[in-house]
Amino acid sequence: MAWLRWFLLPLEGLYRLVVALRNRSYDREPHRSHWAPLPVVSIGNLTTGGTGKTPLTLYLAQQLQTQGLRNVVISRGYRGHLSGPVNVESHHSAQDIGDEAVLMHHRLGPGRVIISAQRLAGIELAHQRDPQLDLVLLDDAFQHRAVHRDLDLLVVDGKNPFGNGHCLPVGPLREPVENARRAHLCVVTRSSSFHDHTLLKNWWSQCGSSGPQFFIDFAIYQLRGWNVPHVLKGEELQRSSGFVWSALGHPEAFETDLKRAGQKIVGSKHFRDHASLSPSGLIELANQATSLGASYLICTEKDAVKLSDVHRTVSSFPIYIAEQTLTGGEPLVEWIHHHLKHL
């Protein structure tokens, strides 16, 4: 609503001032950024979410580990009640450590994820536990300047880079776009959703650093049954209709990826980012999906980690988890690997 935006504009000005003063303090007093006992790669964004930062973090953690660079992901555990530092284990729930940390643990395995609101404490725990680590990956840490980083990776959603261009609370920006100059490199996600990369290349050349810019994409390759022992892929996605529910920063991007994979969608329901679906909410979704002729419900991996055995008991309506892969990331991994070798 336009009137609300005008009402919030003074608050945006105050927010920008606080951000500017904080950044100026770190710029003038670099010693305030504490040095870690091992190399640090930060992965973050300028906006409040929905850029694809978490799947990129997972991809880098897996690929660098495969190439012989042992690493651990440090997450702040957003929306979890534990502040850490805590080594994530299988008994931790999304209520404990947040949905993203649970997802990363499921994908990476034991000993690979630590949650810590104070990132330096998390890094120190990782180093104490395994002195042979080659690096740590800081998830969602572009604004967390209390820790020095050897590589600052900025993630930008190519389809919707900066929203309406305003900072909080009027828009989605955590800080002005010109602060991208702090990043050593820029990664543009969902690059196949637009063909002309000129605008973002020009923005990076004007507001960014002299570092490289990479373009990557995400693709859903299958739907894995959560409460049914079946996997859907290829032509199977085109034969049945699904009803989508998600609690994401940009749910429209998720639905676009599903359609690109061939999935027919008859309806959708969006919840606020990181929200949990209650058992009664699942019943309502199943009834709505049935009324629209859907054969099953579809959610993301991040949404699925918040489902429990209680959800299984209240509804037998099929639920499928969309599993995605990252494409075009090889040059990025090669560049990071090369840079880390020369630290």
N, C-alpha and C positions, 0 to 999 in steps of 0.2 A: 504494500500500500504506500502510495507516494507521500501521504501526510506523515506516516510513521517514519519514513526515511528522513524527511526534513526535521522531524523532532529529534532524531538520533544523531544528526550531523554534528552538533557540538560535542557529543560524547566521542565521536570518531576523532575529532580534533584533539581531544584530551588523550585518547588512546595513542594517537600518532606521536604526541609529545612525549609520553612516558616511554614508548618504544625507542624514540630517537635519543633520549637522554640515557637510557640503558645501554644502547649500542655505542654511543659516544664514550661512555665510561669504559667499556671493554676495549674500544679502539685506542684510547689514550693510556690505558693501564693494562697492557697485554699480560702482565704477570697474574692478573685475576683469573685467567684461563689456565687451569692446572694441567700440567703435563702428565700423561699416563705412562706406566712402565712398559708399554708396548704400543705398536702402531694403531691408530684409531681412524676408522672410516665412518663418517657421519652421513646418514641418509635422511633427508627431510624435505620440506616444501614450504612455500610461502602462504598457502591457503589452509583452511581448517580441515581439509580432508578430501578423500575421493580421488586422489591423483594416481593411485596404484602403487603407493609407496611400500605397503606390506608385501605384496607379491614380488616386487623388485628386490626387497631385502632378502626374502626367502631364496630367490633365484641366485643372488650374489653369494649368499652363505653356502648354498649347495655347490655352485660352480667353483668358487675359490677353494672350498674344501676338496673337491675332486682334483684340482690342480696342485694339491699338496700344501695349501695354505690353511693351517688349522685355525679355526675362528669360532667365536661365540657371539651371539646377538644379545645386546643389552637393550631391554625395553623398559619404558617407564611403567608398564602395567596399567595403562589407562582404564579407568572405571573399575579397577579392582581395589579391594580394601587393604591389601598388603602393600606397604611402601618399600619393603626390601632393605638391603639386597637379599634376594632369595633365588636359589637355584630351582628352576621350574622342574617339577616332577609330575608324574602321571596322575597323582591324586589331586593336584591343584585344579580348581574350577575357574570358569570365567568370572565368577563372583570374587574369587580370591585375587586373581592376577590380570583380569581383563580378557576379552575374547581374542585379541590379536596375539597375545603371548601364548595362549592355549593352542591356537592354530599353528604358530611357529614351532611349538614343542611337538605337536603331532607330525608336522612335516619334517622337522630336522632330527628329532630323536632326543634321547637323554643326554644331558650334559652340554647342550648347545644353546640354551636360552636362560638368561638371568633377568629378573625384573628388579629395577631399582630406581626410585624417584630421584635419588642422587646418583647420577651416572658414574661419577668417579668411584664411588663405593662399590658399584657393580663391577667396574673394570678391575678394581683391586681384588675383589672376590674371585673373579675369573682367573686372574694371574696367580693368585695364591693356590687355587685349586689345580691349575695346570700351567706351570712355568714355561712349558714348551709351546704355548700358543703363539701363533704368528701375528694375529691381529684381532681386534674386536670391531664389530659393526654396531654403531649406535642407531637405533631405530627412532625416527621422528625427533631429530636432534638439531635441526638447523638453527633453532632459536635457543638451544641450550649451550650457551657460550662459556659456561663455567669449566668446560673441559676443552683443552686444546685438541684439534683434530688434524691429522696429516692429510686427509682428503675430505673435503666438504662437497657432497653430492646433492645437487638440488633437483627435485623431481617436479615436473610441470605437466599438467593434464593438457594434451594437445587439443582436445575438443573444446575444453572450457578452461583456458589457462588461469584467468584471474577474476572470474565472475563478473560483477558489475564494476570492478576496478576500485572499490572502496574497501577500507580496512574495517575491522570489527568496531562497533556492532552493526554498522550499516551494510557491510559486505563481508566476503569470506577471507579477505587478506589478513594474515597475522602481522604483516609488516609491509611497507611500501615495496613495489616491484624493483625499484632501483637498488635495494639491498641485496639483490642477486649477485652483486659484485663480490660478495664474500665467498661465493661458491667456486671451487676449483673446476667443476664441470657441471653440465646440465644434461638431464635425461628427460626427453619428451615422450610421454606415454600415449597410447592409443593413436599412433601416428597414421594408421590406415584410415582413420575416420575423416581425414582431410588430406588433400593432395598437394596443396600449395604450402610448403614449409617456409616460404619467404618471410612472412610476418614474424614468426618466432625466431628465425635466424637473425633478422634485423634487430628484434628486441634484445636478444642475447649479445649481439655485437655492441649495442648501445648501453645496456644496463648490466650486463654480466662481466665476467672476467675474461681474460684471454684464453681460458681453457676451452676444451672441445665440447661439442654438443652432439648428443646421440639421440636417435629416434628408434623407439621400440614399440611393441604392440603386445596385446594379450589375445589369446584364442581359447575358447572352450572346446575341449576335445572329447568329453564324454560326460554323461550323467550317471553317478554312482548311487545305487539305492541305499537309503539310510535305514529304512525298516522293511525293505524287500531285497532278496538276494539276486539282484539283477543290475546290469550295466547297459545303458542306452548310448549308442553312438551312431554316427553316419546316417543312413537312411531311416533308422529306427526313430530318430528325432523328428523326422518329417511326417511320420505316420500317425503320431498321437499329439494331442494338445495338452499343454501344461498351464498351470496357474502359478505365477511367480510371487514370492514374498521375500523382502529383504530389508535389512536395517543398515544402510550404507550412506556414505556422503553423497554419492551420485548414482542412485539406483538405475537411472535411465541408461547409463553406460553398460551396466550389467545386462539389461534386457536387450540392448543393441547387440552385445556379444552373443547372446543366446540366439537371436534371430539370424546372425551371420553364420552360426553353426547349423542352421536349418530348423531350429525348434519353433513350433507353432505355439503362440501365446494367446490365450483367450481372456486373460485378465491378470491384474497385479495388485499388490498391496504393499505400500511403503511405510516403514516405521522410521523413527529418528535413528540416526547413526548409533550403533552399538547397543540398541535396545534388545531386550530379550523377549521372546514370544512365550506367553503364558499357555498352560494347557487348555484353558478355555478359549484363548485366542486361536489355538490350533484347530479346535473344533469349529469355530466360526469360519476359518479359512477353508477347511475341508468342505463345509456346507456350501460356501460361496463357489468354490471350485466345481463342485458337483452340479450346482444349478447352471453353470456356464458350459458344462459339457467337458470339463477337463478330466484327463485320465490320472493326473498326478500333480503334486505340488513340487516346485523347484525353489531351492534356496542356495546361498553361497556357502563355501566352507566355513567362513567366519560366523555365519548364522547357525550352522549345524553344530558347532562346538557348544552352543548354549542349550541344545536339546538334551533331554534326560529320559530316563526310563519311564517317568510319569507321562511324558508325551506319548510314549509307545502304548501305554495302557488306555489312554483316553480316546485314541483314534487309530484306526488301522488303514486310513487313507494313505496311499503310497506317497512317500517323500523321496525326492532325488536331490543329490548334491551336485552342483555344477563344478566340474574340475577343469581348471584352466592351465595353460602353459604360456610362458613368455617367449616371444619370437623376436629375432633380430638383436639379441643381446650379446652375441659373441664378440663384436668389436669393443664393446664396453668392458667386458671381462678382461679381454686382452690388454686394454689400456690400463686398467686398474692394476692388473698383475705386474705389468711392466713398471708402472710408477712405484709400486710397493717394493719391488726388487732394488730400486735405486734410492731408497730412503737412507 
